[in-house]
């Protein structure tokens, strides 16, 4: 699904940059729009990549992974309306009101609905959750925030031009002139657009039903989730890390080789702690905080391959060999900790405190 979305968005992105290059606008505006579009592309690409690694509410997941803020079952509805809003943005940005009236109305409708949709996404994502850092959460939020900001800029520009034209034009037909006067007097022009949009919304929903969606999928895409603001579903118990690291079992080797330092606590159990184990755990703590996506990849592969291997290391000889084989990794972990931590030794020695 996400690969298809990126492919669908690619020509729109290319069109936006071509419009920037060929557009006859002031250089300061070109810089501003280049920054906005680039940020939009980057943060929405990241959103798609992060979303692809999340899970629906019925799956048991590791505590280092987050549940999906968007229900996979109803996600087609969400992404269809999202793509329509992006197409509306491109239409208003490229031609403004210099296009067929019906196209202009539809573009405005989709842009306005995109604002509402992204507002719901923001509310869904702001729910605090212990397993996502504030920086990571803000990264997910920036795509929807930029979408709303661009939408407001374009809608405000459209409304400004429309009010100006309404003051200048007159119609011979009494009905059209009456509507024109209402537009001049109205301070809530977009409310009329929203009312006109409702029949179109119904038609799109009916088409989506033919593709397996439900009539209320637009609501269920947020509610059939867990741990988020609109979530109404419970989740299974998290998968805890009950197994040992390779460095943990390696610390159980001969004292003169593995050099134990003290006892520590892990998953409520006493374990032997040595320098190698503390460095490895400090590395994981840093990468989980700074690079959560990389951490999930490492954790997933370790749980698949490393943990079963660690269960076979049951003798001092095997622990000694594991400790020696892990030395190059320990040096790499140590280099990483010293590169990204302001107080590396304090971080290392704080691991597995009783």
C-alpha positions as CSV (number, residue, x, y, z in Angstrom):
1,X,0.0,0.0,0.0
2,X,2.7,2.5,1.0
3,X,4.8,1.7,-2.1
4,X,1.8,2.3,-4.3
5,X,1.1,5.6,-2.5
6,X,4.7,6.8,-3.0
7,X,4.4,5.9,-6.7
8,X,1.1,7.8,-7.0
9,X,2.6,10.9,-5.2
10,X,5.8,10.9,-7.3
11,X,4.3,12.6,-10.5
12,X,2.6,15.2,-8.2
13,X,6.0,15.9,-6.5
14,X,7.7,16.2,-9.9
15,X,4.9,18.5,-11.2
16,X,5.3,20.7,-8.1
17,X,9.0,21.2,-8.6
18,X,8.6,21.9,-12.3
19,X,6.0,24.5,-11.4
20,X,8.5,26.1,-9.1
21,X,11.3,26.1,-11.7
22,X,9.1,27.5,-14.5
23,X,6.8,29.7,-12.4
24,X,7.0,33.5,-12.8
25,X,7.2,34.4,-9.1
26,X,9.5,36.5,-7.0
27,X,12.7,34.7,-5.9
28,X,11.8,35.0,-2.2
29,X,8.5,33.2,-2.9
30,X,10.3,30.5,-4.8
31,X,12.6,29.9,-1.9
32,X,9.7,29.8,0.5
33,X,7.7,27.4,-1.6
34,X,10.7,25.2,-2.2
35,X,11.3,24.9,1.5
36,X,7.6,24.1,2.1
37,X,7.3,21.5,-0.6
38,X,10.6,19.8,0.3
39,X,9.6,19.6,4.0
40,X,6.2,18.3,3.0
41,X,7.7,15.6,0.8
42,X,10.3,14.5,3.4
43,X,7.9,14.4,6.4
44,X,5.1,12.6,4.5
45,X,7.6,10.1,3.1
46,X,8.8,9.5,6.7
47,X,5.2,9.2,7.9
48,X,4.6,6.5,5.2
49,X,7.7,4.6,6.2
50,X,6.9,4.7,9.9
51,X,3.3,3.8,9.2
52,X,4.5,0.7,7.3
53,X,6.3,-0.6,10.4
54,X,3.3,-0.3,12.7
55,X,0.7,-2.8,13.6
56,X,-3.1,-3.0,14.0
57,X,-4.6,-3.3,17.5
58,X,-5.1,-7.1,17.4
59,X,-1.4,-7.9,17.0
60,X,1.0,-8.5,19.9
61,X,3.9,-6.2,19.5
62,X,7.2,-5.4,21.2
63,X,7.2,-2.4,23.6
64,X,9.7,-0.7,21.3
65,X,7.2,-0.7,18.4
66,X,4.1,1.5,18.2
67,X,0.6,0.6,17.1
68,X,-0.8,2.0,13.9
69,X,-2.6,5.4,14.2
70,X,-4.5,4.5,11.0
71,X,-6.5,1.3,10.7
72,X,-5.2,-0.8,7.9
73,X,-8.6,-2.2,7.1
74,X,-10.0,1.3,6.4
75,X,-6.9,3.0,5.2
76,X,-8.0,3.0,1.6
77,X,-10.6,5.6,2.4
78,X,-8.1,7.8,4.2
79,X,-5.5,7.7,1.5
80,X,-8.0,8.3,-1.3
81,X,-9.2,11.5,0.4
82,X,-5.6,12.5,1.2
83,X,-4.6,12.1,-2.5
84,X,-7.7,14.1,-3.6
85,X,-6.7,16.9,-1.2
86,X,-3.1,16.9,-2.6
87,X,-4.5,17.1,-6.2
88,X,-6.7,20.0,-5.0
89,X,-3.7,21.8,-3.6
90,X,-1.8,21.4,-6.8
91,X,-4.7,22.6,-8.8
92,X,-5.2,25.8,-6.7
93,X,-1.5,26.4,-6.6
94,X,-1.0,26.0,-10.3
95,X,-4.0,28.0,-11.7
96,X,-5.8,29.6,-8.8
97,X,-9.2,30.6,-10.0
98,X,-8.0,30.7,-13.6
99,X,-9.6,27.3,-14.4
100,X,-13.0,25.8,-15.2
101,X,-15.6,26.8,-12.5
102,X,-16.5,23.2,-11.8
103,X,-12.8,22.2,-11.4
104,X,-12.2,25.2,-9.1
105,X,-15.2,24.2,-6.9
106,X,-14.0,20.6,-6.7
107,X,-10.4,21.6,-5.9
108,X,-11.6,23.9,-3.2
109,X,-13.8,21.3,-1.7
110,X,-11.0,18.7,-1.6
111,X,-8.5,21.1,-0.1
112,X,-11.0,22.1,2.6
113,X,-11.7,18.5,3.4
114,X,-8.0,17.8,3.5
115,X,-7.7,20.5,6.2
116,X,-10.3,18.7,8.3
117,X,-8.8,15.3,7.7
118,X,-5.3,16.4,8.6
119,X,-6.7,18.1,11.7
120,X,-8.1,14.7,12.8
121,X,-4.7,13.1,12.1
122,X,-3.0,15.7,14.3
123,X,-5.5,15.1,17.2
124,X,-5.0,11.3,16.7
125,X,-1.2,11.7,17.0
126,X,-0.8,14.1,19.9
127,X,-2.0,11.4,22.4
128,X,1.0,10.9,24.7
129,X,2.6,7.4,24.6
130,X,5.7,6.3,26.6
131,X,7.3,4.4,23.7
132,X,7.6,7.4,21.3
133,X,9.9,10.2,22.0
134,X,8.7,13.8,21.6
135,X,11.1,14.3,18.7
136,X,9.7,11.2,16.9
137,X,6.1,12.3,17.6
138,X,6.8,15.8,16.2
139,X,8.3,14.2,13.1
140,X,5.0,12.4,12.5
141,X,3.0,15.5,13.1
142,X,4.9,17.9,10.8
143,X,3.6,16.3,7.6
144,X,-0.1,17.0,8.5
145,X,0.8,20.4,10.0
146,X,2.5,21.6,6.8
147,X,-0.4,20.2,4.7
148,X,-2.8,22.4,6.7
149,X,-0.5,25.4,6.5
150,X,-0.2,25.2,2.7
151,X,-4.0,24.6,2.4
152,X,-4.7,27.8,4.4
153,X,-2.3,29.8,2.3
154,X,-4.0,28.8,-0.9
155,X,-7.6,29.0,0.3
156,X,-6.9,32.5,1.8
157,X,-5.5,33.6,-1.5
158,X,-8.4,32.1,-3.4
159,X,-10.9,33.8,-1.1
160,X,-9.2,37.1,-1.3
161,X,-9.3,37.1,-5.1
162,X,-12.9,35.8,-5.1
163,X,-14.1,38.6,-2.7
164,X,-12.3,41.2,-4.9
165,X,-14.0,39.9,-8.1
166,X,-17.4,39.7,-6.3
167,X,-17.1,43.4,-5.6
168,X,-16.2,44.3,-9.2
169,X,-18.7,42.1,-11.2
170,X,-22.4,42.4,-11.8
171,X,-24.9,40.1,-13.5
172,X,-28.0,40.9,-15.6
173,X,-29.7,37.8,-14.3
174,X,-31.5,38.6,-11.0
175,X,-30.7,35.2,-9.5
176,X,-27.0,35.4,-10.2
177,X,-26.8,38.9,-9.0
178,X,-28.5,37.8,-5.8
179,X,-25.9,35.1,-5.2
180,X,-23.1,37.6,-6.1
181,X,-24.4,40.0,-3.4
182,X,-24.5,37.1,-0.9
183,X,-20.9,36.3,-1.7
184,X,-19.9,39.9,-1.1
185,X,-21.8,40.0,2.2
186,X,-20.7,36.5,3.4
187,X,-17.8,36.1,5.8
188,X,-18.2,32.3,5.7
189,X,-17.8,31.5,2.0
190,X,-16.1,28.2,2.8
191,X,-19.1,27.0,4.7
192,X,-21.0,27.1,1.4
193,X,-18.2,25.0,-0.2
194,X,-18.5,22.5,2.7
195,X,-22.3,22.2,2.2
196,X,-21.8,21.7,-1.6
197,X,-19.2,19.1,-0.9
198,X,-21.5,16.7,1.0
199,X,-23.1,15.2,-2.1
200,X,-19.6,14.6,-3.6
201,X,-18.5,13.0,-0.3
202,X,-21.5,10.6,-0.5
203,X,-20.6,9.6,-4.1
204,X,-17.0,9.0,-3.2
205,X,-18.0,6.9,-0.2
206,X,-20.3,4.8,-2.3
207,X,-17.5,4.2,-4.8
208,X,-15.2,3.1,-2.0
209,X,-17.8,0.7,-0.7
210,X,-17.5,-1.1,-4.0
211,X,-13.8,-1.6,-3.2
212,X,-14.5,-3.2,0.2
213,X,-14.7,-0.1,2.4
214,X,-17.6,0.6,4.8
215,X,-19.9,3.6,4.8
216,X,-18.3,4.8,8.1
217,X,-14.7,3.9,7.2
218,X,-13.7,7.6,7.5
219,X,-14.5,7.4,11.2
220,X,-13.3,3.8,11.7
221,X,-9.9,4.6,10.2
222,X,-9.2,6.4,13.4
223,X,-11.3,4.6,16.0
224,X,-10.4,1.0,15.1
225,X,-6.9,1.6,16.5
226,X,-5.4,1.4,19.9
227,X,-3.3,3.7,22.2
228,X,-4.1,6.9,20.1
229,X,-6.5,9.7,20.8
230,X,-9.6,8.4,18.9
231,X,-8.8,4.7,19.6
232,X,-11.6,2.5,20.8
233,X,-9.9,-0.9,20.7
234,X,-7.9,-2.6,23.4
235,X,-4.6,-4.2,22.5
236,X,-3.1,-7.6,23.5
237,X,-0.4,-7.6,26.2
238,X,2.9,-6.2,25.0
239,X,5.7,-8.7,24.2
240,X,8.2,-8.2,26.9
241,X,12.0,-8.9,26.5
242,X,12.2,-11.9,28.8
243,X,15.1,-13.4,26.9
244,X,18.8,-12.5,27.4
245,X,21.1,-10.5,25.2
246,X,24.1,-12.4,23.9
247,X,26.2,-10.0,26.1
248,X,24.1,-11.1,29.1
249,X,24.9,-14.8,28.7
250,X,28.5,-14.0,27.7
251,X,28.9,-12.3,31.2
252,X,28.3,-15.7,32.8
253,X,31.7,-17.0,31.6
254,X,35.0,-17.4,33.5
255,X,35.5,-14.4,35.8
256,X,39.1,-13.9,34.6
257,X,37.9,-13.6,31.0
258,X,34.6,-11.8,31.1
259,X,35.5,-9.6,34.1
260,X,32.2,-9.3,36.0
261,X,31.8,-6.1,37.9
262,X,28.5,-6.4,40.0
263,X,25.0,-7.8,40.0
264,X,22.1,-6.0,38.2
265,X,18.4,-6.4,37.6
266,X,16.8,-7.4,34.3
267,X,13.2,-8.3,33.9
268,X,13.0,-8.7,37.7
269,X,15.9,-11.2,37.8
270,X,19.4,-10.8,39.1
271,X,22.1,-10.9,36.4
272,X,25.9,-10.6,36.3
273,X,26.9,-7.3,34.8
274,X,30.3,-6.6,33.1
275,X,31.6,-3.8,31.0
276,X,30.6,-5.4,27.7
277,X,26.9,-5.8,28.8
278,X,26.7,-2.2,30.1
279,X,28.2,-0.8,26.8
280,X,25.7,-2.9,24.7
281,X,22.7,-1.7,26.8
282,X,23.9,1.9,26.6
283,X,24.1,1.6,22.9
284,X,20.6,0.3,22.7
285,X,19.2,3.1,24.9
286,X,20.9,5.7,22.7
287,X,19.7,4.2,19.4
288,X,16.2,3.8,20.7
289,X,16.1,7.4,21.6
290,X,17.9,8.9,18.6
291,X,17.0,6.4,15.8
292,X,13.8,4.6,16.7
293,X,13.3,3.1,13.2
294,X,16.8,1.6,13.2
295,X,16.2,0.3,16.8
296,X,13.0,-1.5,15.7
297,X,14.9,-3.1,12.8
298,X,17.7,-4.2,15.1
299,X,15.3,-5.4,17.8
300,X,13.2,-7.4,15.4
301,X,16.2,-9.2,13.9
302,X,17.7,-9.9,17.3
303,X,14.5,-11.4,18.6
304,X,14.4,-13.5,15.5
305,X,18.0,-14.7,15.4
306,X,19.9,-13.6,18.5
307,X,17.6,-14.7,21.3
308,X,17.3,-18.3,20.1
309,X,21.1,-18.4,19.9
310,X,21.5,-17.0,23.4
311,X,19.3,-19.9,24.8
312,X,21.9,-22.4,23.6
313,X,24.8,-20.7,25.4
314,X,24.6,-22.7,28.7
315,X,28.2,-23.5,29.6
316,X,31.2,-21.3,30.8
317,X,33.1,-22.3,27.7
318,X,30.4,-21.1,25.3
319,X,30.0,-17.9,27.3
320,X,33.7,-17.2,27.1
321,X,33.7,-17.7,23.3
322,X,30.6,-15.5,23.0
323,X,32.4,-12.8,25.0
324,X,35.5,-12.9,22.8
325,X,33.4,-12.9,19.6
326,X,31.4,-10.0,20.8
327,X,34.5,-7.8,21.4
328,X,34.5,-6.1,18.0
329,X,30.8,-5.2,18.4
330,X,31.6,-3.9,21.9
331,X,34.2,-1.5,20.5
332,X,31.7,-0.4,17.8
333,X,29.0,0.2,20.5
334,X,31.5,2.1,22.6
335,X,32.5,4.3,19.6
336,X,28.7,5.0,19.0
337,X,28.1,5.9,22.7
338,X,31.0,8.3,22.8
339,X,29.9,9.9,19.5
340,X,26.3,10.5,20.5
341,X,26.2,10.9,24.3
342,X,27.4,14.0,26.2
343,X,28.2,11.9,29.3
344,X,29.1,8.5,27.9
345,X,30.6,6.9,31.0
346,X,27.7,8.1,33.1
347,X,25.3,6.5,30.7
348,X,27.3,3.3,30.6
349,X,27.5,2.9,34.4
350,X,23.8,3.7,34.9
351,X,22.8,0.4,33.2
352,X,21.3,-2.4,35.2
353,X,21.4,-0.6,38.5
354,X,19.9,-2.6,41.4
